[in-house]
Amino acid sequence: MIRVGILGMGMMGWLHAGQILKLPGAELVAIADSTPERLIAKDSVVGNITTGDGALDLSGVARHTDPCTLIADDGIDIVDVCLPTPFHARYTVEALQAGHHVLCEKPMALTLQDADQMIAAAKQHDRLLMVAQCIRFWPEYRFLRDQVRGGALGSLLSLDLWRTGARPTWSWQNWFLDPQRSGGPLYDLHIHDVDYTNYLLGLPDRVQASARRSPATGAYDVVHALFTYDDGPQVHIHGGWSVAEAPFRAGYEAWFERGLIRFDGLANPPLMVYDSQGSACSPEIEQGNAYYNEIAYFVDCVEHGQPPVECPPESARDSLGLVKKEIAASESGQSIPGRN
């Protein structure tokens, strides 16, 4: 049984807790948060994601108000870092140094230097590190991955991805809306689709982008990016937070030589496949949610001593680098090489 402790019991910490409790090969043994109320009840936390888990029984789980006391528990196998982004690097490195494997929420960090320190600590202490880039484990996006790899519709020609919604105004100390702490939507939201593109196709040859700052926060609140692959598809990625209370929307449209796949989370059915013979269908896909899938995958990696090849930390670091290249491309008005 793999023993897990969670650092940070905000929305994502409670969401992860619900998934760990369902895992047959894992046991949630400890949680930590500097706000005592968050350690007691899930309904003390607000957020914009739910998996319908309802009330959770954490009666046998140790509770800490100092993350360092959880890290000091050598009976824990995995430390699950669900803290706000500016704390990712510090506590990931401390947990790795203490001998724990680490699952860290996305984004990995706000700087490449911090990301490199996290990777170096994992290597130095011979521990596994994975960044929870959940879209790699999302059923509809895994379906697209399988179609690209399988080639039933021919080669992928073009891919359009989008992820937009209202600004998250509910976070602890409103840290999401502070670009110094969250990086804004390019680092917190848009990085999902940047990372998925990197996972699916690798680093692009060129990056172009146009982003606009918000007067309210000074951060880039909306971006359109174009990734070009010389021997592959063109990829357009749109993301951002709106001042309007617009519903969250995410999806993709993938153009192949012999068909098209469209996923729109607000549509019914959300996933459709159209082929060149005029047929259309809503395909059957794997069941389960991405949060369960990613945690189950990492627990299995730890149990069997295998590196997380589906989401290695070096790849998550490269995705962070691509967001930075988008910003550089937007600010310079130039195309930026994607592979250096």
Number of C-alpha atoms within 10 A of each C-alpha: 11 18 17 24 29 30 28 24 28 22 22 23 23 24 20 20 24 22 21 22 16 14 17 10 14 21 19 24 19 22 27 27 22 14 15 13 13 21 23 13 15 18 12 12 18 13 12 9 9 11 12 8 12 10 10 12 11 18 8 9 14 14 21 19 17 14 21 14 11 24 26 14 14 10 14 20 22 27 26 28 29 26 23 21 22 19 14 23 23 13 22 29 22 17 25 26 17 15 21 29 26 29 24 26 22 24 27 27 28 21 15 15 11 18 24 16 15 27 22 14 19 24 13 11 15 14 21 25 29 29 25 25 24 21 18 23 23 19 17 24 20 18 18 18 17 12 17 18 13 11 13 14 19 15 18 20 15 17 21 17 23 19 21 21 19 15 19 17 13 14 15 13 9 12 19 21 23 14 17 14 15 21 23 26 26 28 23 18 19 25 23 21 25 30 28 22 22 17 21 17 15 16 23 23 17 19 26 23 25 20 21 16 13 15 9 9 13 14 20 21 26 20 21 19 22 20 27 21 17 10 8 14 19 18 21 22 21 22 26 23 25 18 13 9 11 12 11 15 15 17 20 22 20 20 21 23 15 16 20 20 22 21 22 18 16 12 12 10 12 13 21 17 17 18 16 12 8 7 9 14 12 15 12 9 12 11 10 11 14 21 22 22 19 24 22 18 16 26 25 17 16 19 14 9 11 11 17 18 11 14 22 16 25 16 19 26 23 21 26 24 21 24 20 17 20 28 23 18 21 21 13 13 12 14 19 22 17 20 13 7
